[in-house]
């Protein structure tokens, strides 16, 4: 049981206002583009207009002669330095600057450096690249055809196939599917989308030839991993590399990989001995940096006539673009997609995924998602609705019938995961009550009689977050622990540093709250610092909602180490044995004599002025936390939509989100996370797609085509929570950041399909635009 803290201390459960917002609301954050160093110059990328073409010549003379231009770097130059290719985060390599041929539109071909940004852009126009067209492969379903062009002629294997991965019991699942009285099937595409953070990617690379030190200010969600990779790839000693990730304007997985722009800026700085800034434009960000999803999935369910589930079979084709640059743990080619059995108790399941190359930007990254969990949650929640329609059963009833019972936790899933805790029925019931489900169904019935289109969509998702336990989880070999170091100063104030790096999640507040909870030091007296590899302990960074499950746990454990030392000092000050002391947040007191106490501030002072003989001075600790398991947050989302038969326009009338992330550190921040993630889910469901035409031209490469919802399009989110603590996390907390993005797409789509189900509609692929709906209505003869 966690002890309660006062609002002044502000530990777990207090809606402490975000400390970081003081600087953000005053426009005083420091983002990479705010870094200005003496002598700094600017880099500009030259990109391919073609999706697949041989490079027959690059003419850089005119650009080099342009006044103000300092350098032009091509793939051939990088080849000489052994840097033309770099490893991706997932068992592949990727061109830094193209040599030989280009493999996707907007691929990096050359890098020009000039005294200012405008000169660099002008000079970029002077670089002439000669291309010879090659046949383009856009459709992943064609990738393995005999006549498909082989894209990666650099690889020994002359195929576009990247990997086959499978898990579960194929035979048992096939048998169930053959013998079951009822089957349901859906073919669903989770379209290629992009995190589109407000701040694009960029860096300032500063090589100091006098000291041999390279400092890189970078939009990095994982600064330590980037430092190690720079050391391994560029051969610079790791102690001579400092990565600083300053304030970050949203990452959502987009800022996990190392992009060619970073490498080129570093190379240019090494070459010129001057700091080099490279900042992407919006289009560059959308067109060339890590995309997400692009999963082409089939799910089949086997069930009894009463709806009892017997088996799930999943087959998926994963489009990874030109290079397999998935940012995910190295043992999981399809990320954590095998959580696709979701919240349901399946006797058997089987899942297989094949990855292929196409002429598209490389990826895929975990966009606010634990490595393909969003695709998994979407698929199972979609096919459950298809089965409900098949059985003519209420989708809520089907779910309630098949939920993993709360007394079955820890639950062993047929695809290999051990779910830590859950009470799915409680979350569902709360959501049903809150939205008034039975009244809505009655309203829908009446509206249908009048020919009006209204739909109710339910999604009761289960997540898997907190990568991850060292025995299974690593990225490029580095185990996925995370860390915290805390120093308590003599006056009782403290600084805590973690291996994670927030991009808007509010760690400066919530991690301070964890220290406040454990040590009773007021949250206002604790500074949290992340993102500087020279000062923070090594960690794997922030993505996949892992910060609370890993670094949050490390923060609690480091605090507890400090508390144990504080107990010794308190015993010394109070002249009693340690065993005679009791703790309440902020002080130790003598058992039975609450008046005889020493506050944490008094103890901190004594740690530097009056330590007992034989005890080290100071009050600090570091902890590297290896989580024993992942955490499994969950929730039920219910969406109500009305559809205009004249225009196909969809209005989200209501959306209730009940989330369960165990014990909550800061309810206000969690609510903010839910609001943000739901808004992203709305955008994915209705607006966003990075599409390509058959020549490989990007169709969603600007904000004119790739729509970002504003307050006008965003409905009112109604949030609530249940609380099922994680049994293995020191604070009982689970991650939450990605849950709304993971759980909501299915709720939106289920609502729209439900509105049209009486017309025989069983599935519509995202993004569900008014045009798509209007076409369906026209086909069904109900468009007005
Ligand atoms: O890794 P990331 O920070 O993106 O995700 P997270 O661990 O789910 O945390 C997102 C934000 O919600 C952080 O500020 C957390 O401290 C906060 N949070 C919370 O207050 N209570 C929880 N049980 C989980 C997260």
Boltz pocket constraint, residues with backbone or C-beta under 6 A from the ligand:
constraints:
  - pocket:
      binder: B
      contacts: [[A, 505], [A, 506], [A, 507], [A, 510], [A, 511], [A, 542], [A, 543], [A, 544], [A, 545], [A, 546], [A, 547], [A, 548], [A, 549], [A, 661], [A, 662], [A, 663], [A, 664], [A, 665], [A, 666], [A, 667], [A, 669], [A, 670], [A, 673], [A, 733], [A, 734], [A, 735], [A, 736], [A, 737], [A, 738]]
      max_distance: 6.0
